[in-house]
């Protein structure tokens, strides 16, 4: 079972998401938080496998939750659910540690797949948000330390990078590209070094930022 904590200041949204997820056999909702402050209290206590997090909340917002939990070393894989297709907020969430981004009008099938992706240490970015994310990156270029790329990826690494951004696991990438899983792991390690990224999520952000996906 994938243990999920839902954080949203709107009771109807929390109850709606919980009701839908309770229909999914491999997902268990272990709790709810009505704002960021309650989330900061419940995450260490409940240790969810995946955190579903709203951004705009009273007292402590979603970005502050991500930053605080990340600094404390207690941030679980986090899927940000937002009403607004806001590229600037998306960038801030990713930099603060979010592993996925989706709009609240996402289908149950896409939401559950995103939760499974995060539980398996993958990413989940909704295609509908990509355009606003790209626009925000064009408006607000990252600092040199964020955007620095050590070396350009090879053609094969770009293929792997595209599939990483789509949320595929190493095994799935290996199957799609007809490669050994160990070879894919080597490509991923090489990409992290070349993109100066500490994890797959940062690599995906830099791929979007640098126009590396074609």
C-alpha positions, 0 to 999 in steps of 0.5 A: 500500500502507498500511504498518502497524506493530503494537505489542502485548506479547502475541506471539500477538496480534501474530502473529494480527493480522499473519497476518490483515492479510497477507491484505489486498492493500492493507495491508503489515505493515512491523514489530512492537514488543513494548512501548511502548519498542520502539515509540518506537524503531521508529516514527521508523525505519520511519515507518508510515502507520498505527500499531496500538497496544495500551494496557496494556504493560510499560515504556512504555504506549500512552498514553505512546507517544502522548504522546511521539511527539506531542510529538516530531512523529512520531506517525502516525495511530494506531488503539488496539486494546484488550481492555477497553471502558474509557471513561476510557482511550479519552478519555485515548488520544484526548486523547493523539492517537489517531485511532481506537479499537477492541476486539480482538474486532473483525472483520477487515473492520472492522479493515481499514476502520479502517486505511484510514480512518486512512490517509486522515486520517479517524477510526475509532471502534467503535460498541461503545465509544461507551456506555462513552465517554459514561459516562466523559465524564459521570463526568469532565467535561473542563476548561473549555479542553477543553470550550469551544465558541465557537458551537453548530453549525447543523443542517447542521453537525450532520449533517456532524459525525455523519458525521465521527464515523462516519469518513466522508471529505469526499467521502463526506459530500458524496455522502451529503448531496448537497453539493459537496465544497467546501461540506463542507470549509467546514462542517468548517472552521466546525465546527473553529472553533466547537468549538475543536478542532484536528482532526477527532478532537478535534471528534468527542470534543467532539461526544460530550462535549457531546451534539451528536449527538442 
